[in-house]
Amino acid sequence: MQLCGIKDPTQRRWFIRYMVAMAIYPFFCIAAVAGFLLLHVHGALSWPLALLPALPIAAAVYSIGSFVAHEKDDFQRHVQVWSLLGGMGATLVLTTMWGFLENYAHFQHMDLFWVWVIFWAFTGIAFLVVKARYR
Amino acid sequence: MKNRLKVLRAERDWSQGDLAGRLEVSRQSVNAIETGKFDPSLPLAFKLARLFETTIESIFIDESQA
C-alpha cells in the first residue's frame, strides 16, 4: 500500500503519526480555549491546560524528524532537509523582524499560534524552490 | 560531479525510471545525479558500480584531479 507516494513502511508509520498529531491539534486548541473561557480555569491547572495544544505540535515535530531520518533515498532526504531548513530559517527571520517591529514601530502583536502556520508555508515554498533547482 | 551514467544507462537501454527501480531510489534522484547536480552517497555510488559491473572511478569523474 502506498500513502501519498510513501513506499517505505517505517516512513509511512511516521507520516500517519504526524497526520494523527495534526488531527488532534484543533481539538486540543478548542479544549484549551473552552477550559479558559467556559470553565474559567486558573491557578495550577492553567499551565497544563495552556500547554495542551503544544503537545501534538511536539509530537508532529518528532514525527517529521523521524520521517526524514528514515528516508533511504539520499536525494529525497537532501530535498526534505533543505526544505525544512529553508522553512525554519525564513520563519526565524520573519518572526524576529516582526518582534522588533512590535517593540519599536508599534506593529500589531502577532499571536505565536501563527509561527507553526508560517513555518509550513515557508517550508512549502522552500520545497518548491529546492525541487526547481534540481529539475 | 560529472559522470558517465547516461552513457552506461543508454548502453543497457534503461530509462531513468528503470535505473531508479534497480537502485531503489526515485527517478528524480537518478536525474539529479546524472545531470551532476547532486552527488550520491558512498553506499549509492558502490551500488551503481556493482550494478554496472565497474568501478566508482569509471562512473564518476573527479574534476579536481583532471
N, CA and C atoms of all chains as a GROMACS GRO file, in nm:
protein
  603
    1MET      N    1   0.085  -0.120   0.000
    1MET     CA    2   0.000   0.000   0.000
    1MET      C    3   0.088   0.125   0.000
    2GLN      N    4   0.051   0.224  -0.081
    2GLN     CA    5   0.124   0.350  -0.084
    2GLN      C    6   0.035   0.460  -0.028
    3LEU      N    7   0.095   0.546   0.053
    3LEU     CA    8   0.022   0.658   0.110
    3LEU      C    9   0.096   0.784   0.071
    4CYS      N   10   0.033   0.868  -0.010
    4CYS     CA   11   0.096   0.990  -0.061
    4CYS      C   12   0.230   0.957  -0.128
    5GLY      N   13   0.239   0.844  -0.194
    5GLY     CA   14   0.362   0.806  -0.264
    5GLY      C   15   0.473   0.758  -0.173
    6ILE      N   16   0.442   0.734  -0.044
    6ILE     CA   17   0.545   0.690   0.050
    6ILE      C   18   0.549   0.537   0.050
    7LYS      N   19   0.660   0.482   0.000
    7LYS     CA   20   0.670   0.336  -0.015
    7LYS      C   21   0.721   0.268   0.112
    8ASP      N   22   0.815   0.334   0.179
    8ASP     CA   23   0.878   0.272   0.296
    8ASP      C   24   0.778   0.262   0.412
    9PRO      N   25   0.758   0.140   0.468
    9PRO     CA   26   0.658   0.124   0.575
    9PRO      C   27   0.689   0.203   0.701
   10THR      N   28   0.819   0.215   0.735
   10THR     CA   29   0.857   0.292   0.856
   10THR      C   30   0.822   0.439   0.836
   11GLN      N   31   0.855   0.491   0.718
   11GLN     CA   32   0.824   0.631   0.688
   11GLN      C   33   0.673   0.653   0.687
   12ARG      N   34   0.601   0.553   0.633
   12ARG     CA   35   0.455   0.564   0.628
   12ARG      C   36   0.398   0.574   0.769
   13ARG      N   37   0.455   0.495   0.860
   13ARG     CA   38   0.411   0.499   1.000
   13ARG      C   39   0.432   0.637   1.060
   14TRP      N   40   0.550   0.697   1.034
   14TRP     CA   41   0.577   0.830   1.090
   14TRP      C   42   0.488   0.936   1.028
   15PHE      N   43   0.458   0.918   0.900
   15PHE     CA   44   0.369   1.013   0.832
   15PHE      C   45   0.228   1.006   0.894
   16ILE      N   46   0.181   0.883   0.919
   16ILE     CA   47   0.048   0.864   0.981
   16ILE      C   48   0.048   0.926   1.120
   17ARG      N   49   0.157   0.907   1.197
   17ARG     CA   50   0.166   0.966   1.332
   17ARG      C   51   0.160   1.120   1.323
   18TYR      N   52   0.228   1.175   1.221
   18TYR     CA   53   0.223   1.320   1.201
   18TYR      C   54   0.079   1.364   1.174
   19MET      N   55   0.010   1.292   1.085
   19MET     CA   56  -0.128   1.326   1.049
   19MET      C   57  -0.221   1.316   1.171
   20VAL      N   58  -0.199   1.212   1.252
   20VAL     CA   59  -0.282   1.194   1.372
   20VAL      C   60  -0.258   1.312   1.467
   21ALA      N   61  -0.130   1.348   1.486
   21ALA     CA   62  -0.096   1.461   1.576
   21ALA      C   63  -0.163   1.588   1.527
   22MET      N   64  -0.160   1.611   1.396
   22MET     CA   65  -0.220   1.734   1.342
   22MET      C   66  -0.372   1.730   1.345
   23ALA      N   67  -0.429   1.608   1.342
   23ALA     CA   68  -0.576   1.596   1.352
   23ALA      C   69  -0.622   1.623   1.495
   24ILE      N   70  -0.537   1.587   1.592
   24ILE     CA   71  -0.570   1.610   1.733
   24ILE      C   72  -0.555   1.758   1.770
   25TYR      N   73  -0.460   1.826   1.705
   25TYR     CA   74  -0.425   1.964   1.738
   25TYR      C   75  -0.546   2.058   1.752
   26PRO      N   76  -0.637   2.067   1.652
   26PRO     CA   77  -0.750   2.160   1.668
   26PRO      C   78  -0.839   2.127   1.789
   27PHE      N   79  -0.854   1.998   1.820
   27PHE     CA   80  -0.936   1.958   1.935
   27PHE      C   81  -0.872   2.004   2.066
   28PHE      N   82  -0.739   1.994   2.073
   28PHE     CA   83  -0.668   2.039   2.193
   28PHE      C   84  -0.676   2.192   2.205
   29CYS      N   85  -0.672   2.261   2.088
   29CYS     CA   86  -0.685   2.408   2.088
   29CYS      C   87  -0.823   2.446   2.143
   30ILE      N   88  -0.927   2.377   2.093
   30ILE     CA   89  -1.064   2.406   2.136
   30ILE      C   90  -1.080   2.374   2.285
   31ALA      N   91  -1.019   2.262   2.329
   31ALA     CA   92  -1.028   2.223   2.470
   31ALA      C   93  -0.964   2.329   2.559
   32ALA      N   94  -0.850   2.382   2.516
   32ALA     CA   95  -0.781   2.484   2.596
   32ALA      C   96  -0.864   2.613   2.602
   33VAL      N   97  -0.914   2.654   2.486
   33VAL     CA   98  -0.997   2.777   2.481
   33VAL      C   99  -1.122   2.758   2.567
   34ALA      N  100  -1.187   2.641   2.552
   34ALA     CA  101  -1.309   2.613   2.630
   34ALA      C  102  -1.279   2.612   2.780
   35GLY      N  103  -1.165   2.554   2.815
   35GLY     CA  104  -1.126   2.548   2.956
   35GLY      C  105  -1.112   2.686   3.017
   36PHE      N  106  -1.052   2.777   2.942
   36PHE     CA  107  -1.030   2.912   2.996
   36PHE      C  108  -1.156   2.999   2.987
   37LEU      N  109  -1.227   2.991   2.874
   37LEU     CA  110  -1.342   3.080   2.855
   37LEU      C  111  -1.469   3.031   2.924
   38LEU      N  112  -1.493   2.901   2.918
   38LEU     CA  113  -1.619   2.849   2.973
   38LEU      C  114  -1.604   2.801   3.117
   39LEU      N  115  -1.492   2.734   3.145
   39LEU     CA  116  -1.475   2.678   3.280
   39LEU      C  117  -1.393   2.769   3.372
   40HIS      N  118  -1.339   2.877   3.313
   40HIS     CA  119  -1.260   2.976   3.389
   40HIS      C  120  -1.150   2.910   3.472
   41VAL      N  121  -1.076   2.821   3.407
   41VAL     CA  122  -0.966   2.752   3.476
   41VAL      C  123  -0.860   2.854   3.514
   42HIS      N  124  -0.808   2.841   3.634
   42HIS     CA  125  -0.700   2.930   3.677
   42HIS      C  126  -0.611   2.855   3.776
   43GLY      N  127  -0.505   2.920   3.820
   43GLY     CA  128  -0.414   2.858   3.916
   43GLY      C  129  -0.327   2.750   3.854
   44ALA      N  130  -0.299   2.646   3.930
   44ALA     CA  131  -0.204   2.541   3.888
   44ALA      C  132  -0.249   2.470   3.760
   45LEU      N  133  -0.379   2.459   3.741
   45LEU     CA  134  -0.431   2.389   3.623
   45LEU      C  135  -0.412   2.468   3.493
   46SER      N  136  -0.393   2.599   3.507
   46SER     CA  137  -0.384   2.683   3.387
   46SER      C  138  -0.259   2.648   3.303
   47TRP      N  139  -0.150   2.608   3.368
   47TRP     CA  140  -0.027   2.575   3.294
   47TRP      C  141  -0.046   2.455   3.203
   48PRO      N  142  -0.086   2.339   3.259
   48PRO     CA  143  -0.105   2.223   3.168
   48PRO      C  144  -0.211   2.246   3.062
   49LEU      N  145  -0.316   2.318   3.098
   49LEU     CA  146  -0.422   2.345   3.001
   49LEU      C  147  -0.371   2.436   2.888
   50ALA      N  148  -0.292   2.537   2.923
   50ALA     CA  149  -0.237   2.629   2.823
   50ALA      C  150  -0.139   2.556   2.731
   51LEU      N  151  -0.069   2.458   2.788
   51LEU     CA  152   0.032   2.385   2.709
   51LEU      C  153  -0.027   2.269   2.628
   52LEU      N  154  -0.152   2.238   2.654
   52LEU     CA  155  -0.218   2.124   2.587
   52LEU      C  156  -0.202   2.126   2.434
   53PRO      N  157  -0.229   2.240   2.365
   53PRO     CA  158  -0.215   2.241   2.218
   53PRO      C  159  -0.071   2.220   2.171
   54ALA      N  160   0.026   2.245   2.261
   54ALA     CA  161   0.167   2.229   2.220
   54ALA      C  162   0.206   2.080   2.214
   55LEU      N  163   0.131   1.994   2.282
   55LEU     CA  164   0.166   1.850   2.283
   55LEU      C  165   0.162   1.788   2.144
   56PRO      N  166   0.050   1.804   2.068
   56PRO     CA  167   0.052   1.747   1.932
   56PRO      C  168   0.155   1.812   1.841
   57ILE      N  169   0.187   1.940   1.866
   57ILE     CA  170   0.290   2.006   1.785
   57ILE      C  171   0.425   1.940   1.810
   58ALA      N  172   0.454   1.913   1.939
   58ALA     CA  173   0.580   1.845   1.973
   58ALA      C  174   0.584   1.706   1.909
   59ALA      N  175   0.472   1.636   1.914
   59ALA     CA  176   0.463   1.501   1.854
   59ALA      C  177   0.484   1.512   1.702
   60ALA      N  178   0.427   1.615   1.642
   60ALA     CA  179   0.440   1.634   1.496
   60ALA      C  180   0.585   1.662   1.459
   61VAL      N  181   0.654   1.745   1.538
   61VAL     CA  182   0.795   1.777   1.511
   61VAL      C  183   0.879   1.649   1.520
   62TYR      N  184   0.853   1.568   1.622
   62TYR     CA  185   0.927   1.442   1.640
   62TYR      C  186   0.899   1.348   1.522
   63SER      N  187   0.775   1.345   1.476
   63SER     CA  188   0.738   1.259   1.362
   63SER      C  189   0.808   1.304   1.234
   64ILE      N  190   0.817   1.436   1.214
   64ILE     CA  191   0.884   1.488   1.094
   64ILE      C  192   1.032   1.449   1.098
   65GLY      N  193   1.095   1.468   1.214
   65GLY     CA  194   1.236   1.432   1.229
   65GLY      C  195   1.260   1.284   1.201
   66SER      N  196   1.172   1.199   1.254
   66SER     CA  197   1.185   1.055   1.233
   66SER      C  198   1.160   1.018   1.088
   67PHE      N  199   1.064   1.087   1.025
   67PHE     CA  200   1.033   1.064   0.884
   67PHE      C  201   1.158   1.091   0.799
   68VAL      N  202   1.222   1.204   0.823
   68VAL     CA  203   1.340   1.242   0.745
   68VAL      C  204   1.456   1.146   0.774
   69ALA      N  205   1.471   1.110   0.901
   69ALA     CA  206   1.580   1.020   0.941
   69ALA      C  207   1.567   0.882   0.875
   70HIS      N  208   1.444   0.840   0.847
   70HIS     CA  209   1.422   0.708   0.787
   70HIS      C  210   1.416   0.711   0.634
   71GLU      N  211   1.439   0.829   0.576
   71GLU     CA  212   1.440   0.839   0.429
   71GLU      C  213   1.565   0.770   0.375
   72LYS      N  214   1.545   0.669   0.294
   72LYS     CA  215   1.659   0.592   0.242
   72LYS      C  216   1.716   0.653   0.114
   73ASP      N  217   1.635   0.733   0.046
   73ASP     CA  218   1.678   0.796  -0.078
   73ASP      C  219   1.756   0.924  -0.044
   74ASP      N  220   1.888   0.920  -0.070
   74ASP     CA  221   1.975   1.035  -0.036
   74ASP      C  222   1.922   1.166  -0.090
   75PHE      N  223   1.883   1.164  -0.216
   75PHE     CA  224   1.840   1.288  -0.280
   75PHE      C  225   1.711   1.342  -0.218
   76GLN      N  226   1.616   1.252  -0.194
   76GLN     CA  227   1.489   1.296  -0.134
   76GLN      C  228   1.513   1.351   0.007
   77ARG      N  229   1.605   1.286   0.081
   77ARG     CA  230   1.637   1.336   0.216
   77ARG      C  231   1.702   1.474   0.207
   78HIS      N  232   1.787   1.492   0.107
   78HIS     CA  233   1.853   1.621   0.083
   78HIS      C  234   1.746   1.730   0.058
   79VAL      N  235   1.648   1.697  -0.027
   79VAL     CA  236   1.540   1.793  -0.058
   79VAL      C  237   1.459   1.824   0.068
   80GLN      N  238   1.426   1.719   0.146
   80GLN     CA  239   1.346   1.739   0.268
   80GLN      C  240   1.421   1.825   0.370
   81VAL      N  241   1.550   1.795   0.389
   81VAL     CA  242   1.630   1.869   0.488
   81VAL      C  243   1.642   2.016   0.448
   82TRP      N  244   1.670   2.041   0.321
   82TRP     CA  245   1.684   2.181   0.277
   82TRP      C  246   1.552   2.256   0.281
   83SER      N  247   1.442   2.185   0.254
   83SER     CA  248   1.309   2.249   0.263
   83SER      C  249   1.280   2.290   0.407
   84LEU      N  250   1.307   2.197   0.500
   84LEU     CA  251   1.282   2.225   0.642
   84LEU      C  252   1.375   2.336   0.692
   85LEU      N  253   1.501   2.332   0.648
   85LEU     CA  254   1.595   2.437   0.687
   85LEU      C  255   1.550   2.573   0.635
   86GLY      N  256   1.505   2.574   0.509
   86GLY     CA  257   1.454   2.698   0.449
   86GLY      C  258   1.334   2.750   0.526
   87GLY      N  259   1.242   2.658   0.559
   87GLY     CA  260   1.122   2.696   0.635
   87GLY      C  261   1.156   2.750   0.772
   88MET      N  262   1.248   2.682   0.840
   88MET     CA  263   1.288   2.726   0.975
   88MET      C  264   1.359   2.862   0.970
   89GLY      N  265   1.452   2.874   0.876
   89GLY     CA  266   1.529   2.998   0.864
   89GLY      C  267   1.439   3.116   0.834
   90ALA      N  268   1.350   3.100   0.736
   90ALA     CA  269   1.262   3.210   0.696
   90ALA      C  270   1.166   3.246   0.811
   91THR      N  271   1.119   3.144   0.884
   91THR     CA  272   1.029   3.169   0.997
   91THR      C  273   1.102   3.246   1.107
   92LEU      N  274   1.226   3.205   1.136
   92LEU     CA  275   1.305   3.274   1.240
   92LEU      C  276   1.327   3.420   1.202
   93VAL      N  277   1.364   3.442   1.075
   93VAL     CA  278   1.391   3.579   1.030
   93VAL      C  279   1.263   3.664   1.038
   94LEU      N  280   1.153   3.610   0.984
   94LEU     CA  281   1.028   3.688   0.981
   94LEU      C  282   0.978   3.718   1.123
   95THR      N  283   0.976   3.616   1.209
   95THR     CA  284   0.921   3.637   1.344
   95THR      C  285   1.012   3.729   1.427
   96THR      N  286   1.144   3.720   1.405
   96THR     CA  287   1.236   3.809   1.477
   96THR      C  288   1.215   3.953   1.430
   97MET      N  289   1.205   3.970   1.297
   97MET     CA  290   1.180   4.104   1.242
   97MET      C  291   1.050   4.161   1.298
   98TRP      N  292   0.947   4.075   1.300
   98TRP     CA  293   0.815   4.119   1.348
   98TRP      C  294   0.823   4.160   1.496
   99GLY      N  295   0.901   4.083   1.572
   99GLY     CA  296   0.917   4.114   1.715
   99GLY      C  297   0.978   4.251   1.735
  100PHE      N  298   1.081   4.283   1.658
  100PHE     CA  299   1.143   4.415   1.670
  100PHE      C  300   1.048   4.524   1.623
  101LEU      N  301   0.973   4.495   1.516
  101LEU     CA  302   0.877   4.594   1.467
  101LEU      C  303   0.767   4.618   1.570
  102GLU      N  304   0.729   4.514   1.642
  102GLU     CA  305   0.630   4.528   1.750
  102GLU      C  306   0.686   4.618   1.861
  103ASN      N  307   0.813   4.593   1.895
  103ASN     CA  308   0.876   4.668   2.005
  103ASN      C  309   0.898   4.815   1.972
  104TYR      N  310   0.945   4.840   1.850
  104TYR     CA  311   0.989   4.976   1.819
  104TYR      C  312   0.905   5.052   1.717
  105ALA      N  313   0.827   4.981   1.636
  105ALA     CA  314   0.750   5.051   1.532
  105ALA      C  315   0.599   5.034   1.552
  106HIS      N  316   0.562   4.987   1.672
  106HIS     CA  317   0.419   4.974   1.710
  106HIS      C  318   0.339   4.888   1.613
  107PHE      N  319   0.404   4.783   1.560
  107PHE     CA  320   0.330   4.689   1.476
  107PHE      C  321   0.231   4.612   1.563
  108GLN      N  322   0.126   4.564   1.497
  108GLN     CA  323   0.024   4.485   1.568
  108GLN      C  324   0.087   4.357   1.625
  109HIS      N  325   0.046   4.316   1.743
  109HIS     CA  326   0.100   4.196   1.805
  109HIS      C  327   0.063   4.071   1.724
  110MET      N  328   0.163   3.987   1.697
  110MET     CA  329   0.135   3.863   1.625
  110MET      C  330   0.126   3.749   1.727
  111ASP      N  331   0.016   3.679   1.725
  111ASP     CA  332  -0.003   3.566   1.815
  111ASP      C  333   0.095   3.455   1.775
  112LEU      N  334   0.164   3.397   1.873
  112LEU     CA  335   0.263   3.292   1.843
  112LEU      C  336   0.201   3.167   1.783
  113PHE      N  337   0.070   3.155   1.791
  113PHE     CA  338  -0.003   3.047   1.726
  113PHE      C  339   0.033   3.040   1.577
  114TRP      N  340   0.061   3.156   1.516
  114TRP     CA  341   0.087   3.165   1.372
  114TRP      C  342   0.225   3.112   1.332
  115VAL      N  343   0.315   3.095   1.428
  115VAL     CA  344   0.451   3.051   1.395
  115VAL      C  345   0.449   2.916   1.322
  116TRP      N  346   0.368   2.824   1.372
  116TRP     CA  347   0.357   2.690   1.311
  116TRP      C  348   0.303   2.699   1.168
  117VAL      N  349   0.204   2.783   1.149
  117VAL     CA  350   0.142   2.802   1.016
  117VAL      C  351   0.244   2.865   0.920
  118ILE      N  352   0.314   2.969   0.969
  118ILE     CA  353   0.414   3.038   0.887
  118ILE      C  354   0.528   2.942   0.850
  119PHE      N  355   0.570   2.860   0.947
  119PHE     CA  356   0.677   2.763   0.922
  119PHE      C  357   0.641   2.671   0.806
  120TRP      N  358   0.518   2.618   0.806
  120TRP     CA  359   0.478   2.526   0.700
  120TRP      C  360   0.460   2.596   0.566
  121ALA      N  361   0.416   2.722   0.571
  121ALA     CA  362   0.402   2.798   0.446
  121ALA      C  363   0.540   2.817   0.383
  122PHE      N  364   0.638   2.858   0.465
  122PHE     CA  365   0.774   2.878   0.415
  122PHE      C  366   0.839   2.746   0.373
  123THR      N  367   0.811   2.638   0.447
  123THR     CA  368   0.867   2.507   0.412
  123THR      C  369   0.814   2.462   0.275
  124GLY      N  370   0.686   2.489   0.251
  124GLY     CA  371   0.626   2.457   0.122
  124GLY      C  372   0.692   2.534   0.009
  125ILE      N  373   0.715   2.664   0.032
  125ILE     CA  374   0.781   2.747  -0.070
  125ILE      C  375   0.924   2.696  -0.092
  126ALA      N  376   0.994   2.669   0.019
  126ALA     CA  377   1.133   2.620   0.010
  126ALA      C  378   1.139   2.488  -0.067
  127PHE      N  379   1.041   2.400  -0.045
  127PHE     CA  380   1.035   2.271  -0.114
  127PHE      C  381   1.027   2.293  -0.265
  128LEU      N  382   0.940   2.386  -0.307
  128LEU     CA  383   0.924   2.415  -0.450
  128LEU      C  384   1.053   2.471  -0.509
  129VAL      N  385   1.120   2.560  -0.432
  129VAL     CA  386   1.245   2.621  -0.479
  129VAL      C  387   1.354   2.514  -0.494
  130VAL      N  388   1.367   2.428  -0.392
  130VAL     CA  389   1.470   2.323  -0.395
  130VAL      C  390   1.443   2.226  -0.511
  131LYS      N  391   1.316   2.189  -0.528
  131LYS     CA  392   1.279   2.097  -0.636
  131LYS      C  393   1.312   2.158  -0.772
  132ALA      N  394   1.280   2.288  -0.788
  132ALA     CA  395   1.305   2.357  -0.915
  132ALA      C  396   1.454   2.362  -0.946
  133ARG      N  397   1.536   2.371  -0.842
  133ARG     CA  398   1.682   2.376  -0.858
  133ARG      C  399   1.735   2.248  -0.923
  134TYR      N  400   1.671   2.138  -0.896
  134TYR     CA  401   1.720   2.009  -0.947
  134TYR      C  402   1.641   1.959  -1.068
  135ARG      N  403   1.553   2.043  -1.119
  135ARG     CA  404   1.470   1.999  -1.234
  135ARG      C  405   1.554   1.990  -1.361
  136MET      N  406   2.899   1.660  -0.975
  136MET     CA  407   3.012   1.583  -1.027
  136MET      C  408   2.975   1.520  -1.162
  137LYS      N  409   3.064   1.541  -1.261
  137LYS     CA  410   3.038   1.481  -1.393
  137LYS      C  411   3.045   1.329  -1.384
  138ASN      N  412   2.966   1.265  -1.469
  138ASN     CA  413   2.966   1.119  -1.464
  138ASN      C  414   2.923   1.060  -1.598
  139ARG      N  415   2.933   0.928  -1.608
  139ARG     CA  416   2.902   0.857  -1.733
  139ARG      C  417   2.771   0.779  -1.722
  140LEU      N  418   2.689   0.819  -1.628
  140LEU     CA  419   2.565   0.743  -1.602
  140LEU      C  420   2.474   0.733  -1.724
  141LYS      N  421   2.461   0.846  -1.794
  141LYS     CA  422   2.371   0.848  -1.910
  141LYS      C  423   2.417   0.748  -2.016
  142VAL      N  424   2.548   0.745  -2.038
  142VAL     CA  425   2.607   0.654  -2.138
  142VAL      C  426   2.585   0.509  -2.094
  143LEU      N  427   2.620   0.482  -1.968
  143LEU     CA  428   2.606   0.346  -1.915
  143LEU      C  429   2.461   0.298  -1.920
  144ARG      N  430   2.373   0.391  -1.892
  144ARG     CA  431   2.229   0.360  -1.895
  144ARG      C  432   2.183   0.332  -2.038
  145ALA      N  433   2.230   0.418  -2.130
  145ALA     CA  434   2.192   0.402  -2.272
  145ALA      C  435   2.242   0.270  -2.329
  146GLU      N  436   2.363   0.229  -2.287
  146GLU     CA  437   2.421   0.102  -2.335
  146GLU      C  438   2.332  -0.017  -2.300
  147ARG      N  439   2.260  -0.002  -2.191
  147ARG     CA  440   2.171  -0.111  -2.146
  147ARG      C  441   2.025  -0.086  -2.184
  148ASP      N  442   2.004   0.027  -2.250
  148ASP     CA  443   1.870   0.066  -2.293
  148ASP      C  444   1.773   0.079  -2.174
  149TRP      N  445   1.826   0.136  -2.067
  149TRP     CA  446   1.745   0.159  -1.948
  149TRP      C  447   1.698   0.304  -1.944
  150SER      N  448   1.576   0.322  -1.902
  150SER     CA  449   1.528   0.459  -1.879
  150SER      C  450   1.574   0.502  -1.739
  151GLN      N  451   1.557   0.630  -1.709
  151GLN     CA  452   1.592   0.676  -1.573
  151GLN      C  453   1.508   0.601  -1.469
  152GLY      N  454   1.382   0.574  -1.507
  152GLY     CA  455   1.292   0.502  -1.417
  152GLY      C  456   1.339   0.359  -1.392
  153ASP      N  457   1.390   0.294  -1.500
  153ASP     CA  458   1.442   0.157  -1.486
  153ASP      C  459   1.559   0.155  -1.387
  154LEU      N  460   1.652   0.251  -1.407
  154LEU     CA  461   1.770   0.257  -1.319
  154LEU      C  462   1.727   0.287  -1.174
  155ALA      N  463   1.632   0.379  -1.162
  155ALA     CA  464   1.583   0.415  -1.028
  155ALA      C  465   1.525   0.292  -0.957
  156GLY      N  466   1.450   0.212  -1.032
  156GLY     CA  467   1.391   0.090  -0.977
  156GLY      C  468   1.496  -0.008  -0.930
  157ARG      N  469   1.603  -0.021  -1.010
  157ARG     CA  470   1.712  -0.114  -0.973
  157ARG      C  471   1.790  -0.064  -0.852
  158LEU      N  472   1.798   0.068  -0.839
  158LEU     CA  473   1.873   0.126  -0.725
  158LEU      C  474   1.784   0.147  -0.602
  159GLU      N  475   1.655   0.129  -0.620
  159GLU     CA  476   1.554   0.154  -0.516
  159GLU      C  477   1.559   0.300  -0.468
  160VAL      N  478   1.569   0.391  -0.564
  160VAL     CA  479   1.560   0.534  -0.535
  160VAL      C  480   1.457   0.594  -0.630
  161SER      N  481   1.428   0.724  -0.614
  161SER     CA  482   1.332   0.788  -0.702
  161SER      C  483   1.395   0.823  -0.837
  162ARG      N  484   1.311   0.842  -0.938
  162ARG     CA  485   1.360   0.881  -1.070
  162ARG      C  486   1.428   1.018  -1.063
  163GLN      N  487   1.374   1.104  -0.976
  163GLN     CA  488   1.432   1.238  -0.958
  163GLN      C  489   1.576   1.228  -0.907
  164SER      N  490   1.602   1.128  -0.824
  164SER     CA  491   1.738   1.107  -0.771
  164SER      C  492   1.834   1.074  -0.885
  165VAL      N  493   1.790   0.982  -0.972
  165VAL     CA  494   1.874   0.942  -1.086
  165VAL      C  495   1.900   1.063  -1.175
  166ASN      N  496   1.796   1.141  -1.200
  166ASN     CA  497   1.810   1.260  -1.285
  166ASN      C  498   1.908   1.360  -1.224
  167ALA      N  499   1.895   1.384  -1.092
  167ALA     CA  500   1.982   1.481  -1.025
  167ALA      C  501   2.128   1.436  -1.027
  168ILE      N  502   2.150   1.305  -1.011
  168ILE     CA  503   2.288   1.252  -1.013
  168ILE      C  504   2.343   1.258  -1.156
  169GLU      N  505   2.260   1.215  -1.251
  169GLU     CA  506   2.302   1.209  -1.391
  169GLU      C  507   2.340   1.346  -1.446
  170THR      N  508   2.267   1.450  -1.405
  170THR     CA  509   2.295   1.585  -1.454
  170THR      C  510   2.405   1.653  -1.374
  171GLY      N  511   2.461   1.581  -1.277
  171GLY     CA  512   2.572   1.634  -1.199
  171GLY      C  513   2.530   1.737  -1.095
  172LYS      N  514   2.401   1.745  -1.067
  172LYS     CA  515   2.353   1.845  -0.970
  172LYS      C  516   2.358   1.792  -0.827
  173PHE      N  517   2.364   1.660  -0.814
  173PHE     CA  518   2.365   1.601  -0.681
  173PHE      C  519   2.464   1.484  -0.679
  174ASP      N  520   2.550   1.485  -0.579
  174ASP     CA  521   2.648   1.376  -0.566
  174ASP      C  522   2.590   1.266  -0.477
  175PRO      N  523   2.597   1.142  -0.524
  175PRO     CA  524   2.540   1.033  -0.442
  175PRO      C  525   2.628   1.004  -0.321
  176SER      N  526   2.568   0.939  -0.222
  176SER     CA  527   2.646   0.895  -0.106
  176SER      C  528   2.738   0.781  -0.150
  177LEU      N  529   2.834   0.748  -0.067
  177LEU     CA  530   2.927   0.639  -0.100
  177LEU      C  531   2.853   0.505  -0.117
  178PRO      N  532   2.758   0.471  -0.027
  178PRO     CA  533   2.686   0.344  -0.050
  178PRO      C  534   2.612   0.339  -0.183
  179LEU      N  535   2.553   0.453  -0.223
  179LEU     CA  536   2.481   0.455  -0.351
  179LEU      C  537   2.580   0.447  -0.468
  180ALA      N  538   2.694   0.513  -0.454
  180ALA     CA  539   2.797   0.506  -0.559
  180ALA      C  540   2.845   0.362  -0.577
  181PHE      N  541   2.863   0.290  -0.465
  181PHE     CA  542   2.904   0.150  -0.472
  181PHE      C  543   2.794   0.065  -0.537
  182LYS      N  544   2.670   0.098  -0.504
  182LYS     CA  545   2.556   0.026  -0.562
  182LYS      C  546   2.554   0.044  -0.714
  183LEU      N  547   2.580   0.167  -0.758
  183LEU     CA  548   2.586   0.197  -0.901
  183LEU      C  549   2.700   0.117  -0.967
  184ALA      N  550   2.814   0.117  -0.901
  184ALA     CA  551   2.930   0.046  -0.956
  184ALA      C  552   2.900  -0.104  -0.969
  185ARG      N  553   2.836  -0.159  -0.868
  185ARG     CA  554   2.802  -0.303  -0.871
  185ARG      C  555   2.702  -0.331  -0.984
  186LEU      N  556   2.604  -0.242  -0.996
  186LEU     CA  557   2.500  -0.259  -1.097
  186LEU      C  558   2.557  -0.256  -1.239
  187PHE      N  559   2.652  -0.164  -1.262
  187PHE     CA  560   2.712  -0.151  -1.395
  187PHE      C  561   2.840  -0.237  -1.410
  188GLU      N  562   2.867  -0.316  -1.308
  188GLU     CA  563   2.984  -0.406  -1.306
  188GLU      C  564   3.112  -0.332  -1.344
  189THR      N  565   3.134  -0.223  -1.274
  189THR     CA  566   3.254  -0.143  -1.298
  189THR      C  567   3.297  -0.078  -1.165
  190THR      N  568   3.389   0.017  -1.174
  190THR     CA  569   3.436   0.083  -1.051
  190THR      C  570   3.372   0.222  -1.039
  191ILE      N  571   3.374   0.275  -0.919
  191ILE     CA  572   3.318   0.410  -0.896
  191ILE      C  573   3.394   0.512  -0.981
  192GLU      N  574   3.528   0.495  -0.986
  192GLU     CA  575   3.612   0.591  -1.061
  192GLU      C  576   3.580   0.593  -1.210
  193SER      N  577   3.530   0.481  -1.262
  193SER     CA  578   3.499   0.479  -1.406
  193SER      C  579   3.359   0.534  -1.433
  194ILE      N  580   3.283   0.559  -1.330
  194ILE     CA  581   3.149   0.620  -1.348
  194ILE      C  582   3.158   0.771  -1.323
  195PHE      N  583   3.225   0.806  -1.214
  195PHE     CA  584   3.233   0.948  -1.173
  195PHE      C  585   3.370   1.008  -1.206
  196ILE      N  586   3.365   1.132  -1.255
  196ILE     CA  587   3.488   1.200  -1.294
  196ILE      C  588   3.524   1.303  -1.188
  197ASP      N  589   3.637   1.277  -1.122
  197ASP     CA  590   3.684   1.370  -1.019
  197ASP      C  591   3.752   1.488  -1.088
  198GLU      N  592   3.676   1.597  -1.100
  198GLU     CA  593   3.726   1.713  -1.176
  198GLU      C  594   3.846   1.781  -1.109
  199SER      N  595   3.857   1.764  -0.978
  199SER     CA  596   3.969   1.827  -0.909
  199SER      C  597   4.102   1.759  -0.946
  200GLN      N  598   4.094   1.635  -0.994
  200GLN     CA  599   4.214   1.560  -1.033
  200GLN      C  600   4.240   1.572  -1.184
  201ALA      N  601   4.145   1.633  -1.256
  201ALA     CA  602   4.158   1.638  -1.402
  201ALA      C  603   4.264   1.740  -1.446
   0.00000   0.00000   0.00000
